[in-house]
Amino acid sequence: MCGIIGIIAKDAVAQGLLEGLRRLEYRGYDSAGIATLVDGRIERRRAEGKLANLARRLEREPVQGLIGIGHTRWATHGLPTETNAHPIATDRVAVVHNGIIENFQALRAELSEAGYVFQTETDTEAVAILATYFLDRGLTPQQAVAETLARLEGAFALAFLFAGEHDLLIGARRGSPLTIGYGDG
């Protein structure tokens, strides 16, 4: 099983993301990671294995940011390695994903043909690169996610973080649960 968390706050979110992932540990996982925006750029920290490995990585390589997403992954496509750990990102978007994208191989072939290079073995990377494809064509993040979702087959819950968008997280689901909370501050 996997867990997803996203936070937009007035203070740095890395520790809040880590704490949220700790609360989801009961679900089982084999890798974990977070992504935040630092000066408008996506910064990621990921680790194979337990959250303690990610926590140690964050101690060595802290990351700031007032917005971010986190994930604990149970490998379905691709080995449980740091490279395959979520968030999966391009320079424009980071994605965390629960579920299975059934048509990821076809999307991967199509996007590779269009010149996009894949770095992981995950189905999630097809989502991140497809959203980037639409962003590269001038669509807004909201439009890019809508176009991306229209192309996906399967059951999933997704959270998107966009470079340069300090107050926007987009969540989407089809068949898988997704809960959104709002708190003051």
C-alpha positions in Angstrom: 0.0 0.0 0.0 1.0 3.6 -0.5 0.4 6.9 1.3 0.2 10.4 -0.2 0.3 13.7 1.6 0.4 17.3 0.4 0.8 20.5 2.4 0.6 24.2 1.6 1.6 26.3 4.7 3.0 29.5 6.1 6.1 27.7 7.4 8.5 25.1 5.9 6.6 21.9 5.2 9.3 19.2 5.1 8.9 18.0 8.7 5.1 18.1 8.4 5.3 16.0 5.3 7.6 13.5 7.1 5.2 13.4 10.1 2.2 12.8 7.8 4.0 9.9 6.2 4.9 8.5 9.6 1.1 8.4 10.4 0.7 6.3 7.2 3.4 3.8 7.9 0.9 1.2 9.0 0.0 0.8 5.3 3.4 -0.8 4.4 5.9 0.6 1.9 9.4 0.1 0.5 10.6 3.6 -0.2 9.6 7.2 0.6 10.2 10.8 -0.5 9.1 14.4 -0.5 9.2 17.3 -3.0 9.0 21.0 -2.2 9.4 24.2 -4.1 12.6 26.2 -3.3 12.9 29.5 -5.2 10.2 28.2 -7.6 12.2 25.0 -8.4 11.2 21.4 -7.5 13.6 20.0 -4.8 13.3 16.3 -3.9 14.6 14.0 -1.3 14.0 10.3 -1.6 15.2 7.2 0.1 14.9 3.4 -0.3 13.5 1.5 2.7 11.9 2.9 5.8 11.1 6.5 6.7 14.0 6.6 9.0 16.3 6.6 5.9 14.4 9.6 4.5 14.6 11.4 7.9 18.4 10.9 7.9 18.6 12.2 4.4 16.7 15.3 5.3 19.0 15.8 8.3 22.0 15.7 5.9 20.3 17.6 3.1 17.5 19.8 4.5 15.0 21.2 2.1 12.9 24.3 2.6 9.6 25.2 1.0 6.1 26.2 2.0 4.4 23.8 -0.3 5.2 20.1 -0.9 4.1 16.6 -1.5 5.2 13.3 0.1 4.8 9.6 -0.6 5.4 6.2 0.8 5.6 3.7 -2.1 4.9 0.0 -2.5 6.6 -1.0 -5.8 4.3 -2.3 -8.5 6.2 -1.1 -11.6 10.0 -0.9 -11.1 12.2 -2.1 -8.3 12.0 -0.5 -4.8 15.0 1.8 -5.5 15.7 5.5 -4.8 15.4 6.2 -8.5 11.9 4.7 -8.6 10.8 6.3 -5.3 8.2 9.0 -5.5 7.8 11.9 -6.0 8.6 11.4 -9.6 9.5 14.7 -11.2 10.5 16.6 -14.3 11.8 20.1 -14.2 8.1 21.4 -14.3 6.0 19.0 -12.2 6.4 16.5 -9.4 3.8 13.7 -9.0 2.9 11.2 -6.3 0.7 8.3 -7.2 -1.2 5.4 -5.7 -2.8 2.8 -8.0 -1.9 1.5 -11.4 -1.8 3.3 -14.7 -2.8 0.5 -17.1 -1.8 2.2 -20.3 1.6 3.6 -19.1 3.6 1.5 -21.6 1.7 3.0 -24.6 2.0 6.5 -23.1 5.7 5.9 -22.5 6.3 4.9 -26.1 4.3 7.9 -27.4 6.2 10.4 -25.2 9.6 8.7 -26.0 8.8 9.1 -29.7 8.1 12.8 -29.0 11.6 13.2 -27.5 11.0 12.8 -23.8 13.5 10.8 -21.8 12.4 8.4 -19.0 14.6 7.9 -16.0 12.6 5.4 -14.0 10.7 2.1 -14.4 7.5 3.4 -12.9 4.1 4.0 -14.4 4.0 7.3 -12.5 6.7 8.8 -14.7 4.4 8.5 -17.7 2.0 10.8 -15.7 4.7 13.4 -14.9 6.0 13.5 -18.4 2.5 13.6 -19.9 1.7 16.6 -17.7 5.0 18.2 -18.7 4.1 17.6 -22.4 0.9 19.6 -22.0 2.7 22.3 -20.0 5.3 22.6 -22.7 2.4 23.3 -25.2 1.4 26.3 -23.1 -1.4 24.8 -21.1 -2.0 26.0 -17.5 -1.3 23.5 -14.7 -5.0 22.9 -14.3 -5.5 22.4 -18.1 -2.4 20.1 -18.2 -3.8 17.9 -15.4 -7.2 17.7 -17.1 -5.7 16.7 -20.4 -3.4 14.2 -18.6 -6.3 12.6 -16.6 -8.3 12.2 -19.8 -5.5 10.0 -21.2 -5.0 7.7 -18.2 -6.5 4.3 -17.9 -6.7 2.6 -14.5 -7.5 3.3 -10.9 -5.4 5.9 -9.1 -5.0 8.8 -6.7 -2.6 11.5 -7.7 -1.1 14.7 -6.3 0.7 17.3 -8.5 3.2 20.0 -7.5 4.3 22.5 -10.2 7.5 24.5 -10.5 6.8 28.2 -10.0 3.3 27.6 -8.4 3.7 28.4 -4.7 0.1 28.1 -3.9 -1.2 25.2 -6.0 -1.4 21.5 -5.4 -3.7 19.5 -7.6 -5.2 16.2 -6.4 -7.2 13.8 -8.6 -8.6 10.3 -8.2 -10.3 7.6 -10.1 -11.4 4.5 -8.2 -8.8 5.1 -5.4 -9.6 7.1 -2.2 -8.3 10.7 -1.8 -9.1 12.9 1.2 -8.4 16.7 1.2 -8.4 18.7 4.5 -8.2 22.4 5.2 -6.9 23.9 8.3 -6.3 27.5 9.4 -2.5 28.2 9.0 
